Amino acid sequence: MTASRLPPRVILPGPIEWLRENLFSSWGNSALTLLALAFLYWTVVPFVQWAFVDAVWVGAGRDACLPYPDGACWPFISARMGQIIYGFYDVAERWRVDFALMGLAFGLLWVTLPGMPAKGSVGAAMVLVYPFVAFVLLAGGFGLEQVPTTRWGGLLMTLVVAITGIVASLPIGILLALGRRSELPVVKGFSVAFIELWRGVPLVTVLFMAANMLPLFVGLSINKLLAALIAVALFSSAYMAEVVRGGLQAIPKGQYEAAAAMGLSYWQSMLFVILPQALRLALPNIVGNFIGLLKDTSLISIIGFFDLLGIVQAGATDPAWATPNTALTGYAFVGAVFWAMCFSMSRYAKHMEGVLGAGERR
């Protein structure tokens, strides 16, 4: 049959054509598609049935959920929402937490939304000014009543630990990465020793040592939360240093030579030529490190703090809410909150990759 006699190609509607080309283009892809659909049916459908269809939404105690053993007990979450957000923070002073969280949300939205003016100034204020304002609001001082850190908990504690680690780990990690590539033996040796030491110890051990053993060694009383924040920041900095070092190694040698040919000093070439490119290339791994740090905040329960997960676990042991689904409901809620935060970070990172062209070959 000649080319002129070939039957015309059937043009299918848009969605059908997409399904055929992406999900049913061959026997193997069709089998995998059917297996994936079966897996979703066996997992997602029962979860939706448990979490929404058979769930209890209104009630004042365990008696409201006991007659429905096949569904989630959401009244437990609504009854414990105050502790889930604020921990054991004094009820009369919770407005301070609200202001701190609203300031954080406002600053993040201003910096991340496209088209907003003066993003650099707002970002600098969020890094240099906001932490001190938030600390005064949360801890007290300047006319505000003191609220000890032992009363912090819930989502507040999770955000404090995660944001402190994220903000501190990136600059420290950059300095360590530059130090590891330095030609000065002392600087390089210190950087290598620091990175390998912190990377070789589990975070649980680091937190335990910082909160319980370090005061015994130095003979001083140290705030446990402050010790935990320092430990998390240093621990995450070691991993961040290796991420940044990978980005630095991906920069072609010609970029260093071009910066030197322009007469730039070491720090000028790093600030204006090398580091912007290295951070752009390492952006996916940097965000992945941040997401891992956010999830690792639950480990602070080892030193007696009740983060988001810890406060829900503690509430599930209350006899007033003792039902077969109370703990499962709490875990589902915590998982949804962590997923929302991590997914938001990953999607914004994806957006920034597109804007900066991260990962593109040039």
Secondary structure, DSSP 8 states (H G I E B T S, - for coil): --GGGS-------HHHHHHHHHTSSSHHHHHHHHHHHHHHHHHHHHHHIIIIIS-B---SSHHHHTT-TTS-BHHHHHHTHHHHHHTT--GGGHHHHHHHHHHHHHHHHHHHSTT-S-HHHHHHHHHHTHHHHHHHHHH-BTTB----GGG-EHHHHHHHHHHHHHHHHHHHHHHHHHHHT-S-HHHHHHHHHHHHHHHTS-HHHHHHIIIIIHHHHHTS---HHHHHHHHHHHHHHHHHHHHHHHHHHTS-HHHHHHHHHTT--HHHHIIIIIHHHHHHHTHHHHHHHHHHHHHHGGGGGGGT-EEHHHHHHHHHT-GGG--TTHHHHHHHHHHHHHHHHHHHHHHHHHHHHHHHTTT---
